[in-house]
Amino acid sequence: MNLRNAIAGEEYIIQQVRTEDEELDSFLFSLGCYSGEAITVIAYLKGGCVVSIKDGRYNIDNQLAEAIII
């Protein structure tokens, strides 16, 4: 299941990040978004969602949320 299907407030473990863009992969890695890391959806917004990774909160769009497999 991808991040768009997650229940807000529950913690999940990232299984895989499916992107074809190496630059995007390295950006996500720098945020702490990689396989084995915990991620929590804080809230859903019109164009995406707010997630908590490690000690940070980030706003990601729906396309990116679909690429993160939990």
N, C-alpha and C positions, 0 to 999 in steps of 0.2 A: 504494500500500500504506500502511497506517496503522502507527502506532508499536507496536501490539500484535504485529505480524508481524515486527518488527525482530529482528535477531540481536544478542544482548547483546555489548557490547564493540566493535561497529562504529560508525563515525561516519556519520551521514546528514545530508542537507540538508533542512530543512523546506520543503515545496512549498506547503502551505496549512494553515490552521487553520479547521476547519469547526465553528463554534458559532453558535447563534442568539442568544446572550446577550452583549450589548455589555459588560456588567460583567466577564464572564469573559474576553472578548477583551482588554480593557484590562489585566486582571490578568496574563494570559499575556504580553502585550507588555512589561509591567514586569519580568517575569522574563527577558526576552530570547528568548521563544518566538514567533517570527514568520517569515514567508517569507524564505528565503535564509540563515537562521541554521543553524549546525551543532548537532546534538543526538546524544547517545550514550546508549543504554540501558545502565545499569550492571548492573542485576539485575532479575529479575522476582519479584514477591511475590504472595501469595495474592489480594490485592485490587487490585493495580496493579503499578507498576514504579518503580524509581529511575532518574532520568535526569540527565545532566550537560548543562547549557546554560551556555555561557561558562565562568565560574569557579565556578558553583554547582551543588549537587546537590539535586534535589527529588524528593519522593515524589508521584506522581500516580496517580489511580485509573484503572480500566480504561475507564470512559466517556470520560474526557478523553484517554486514550491513543488511543482510536479516532477522536477528532476531529482528531488531529494527523496530517496526511498527509505522508509522506516519499517 
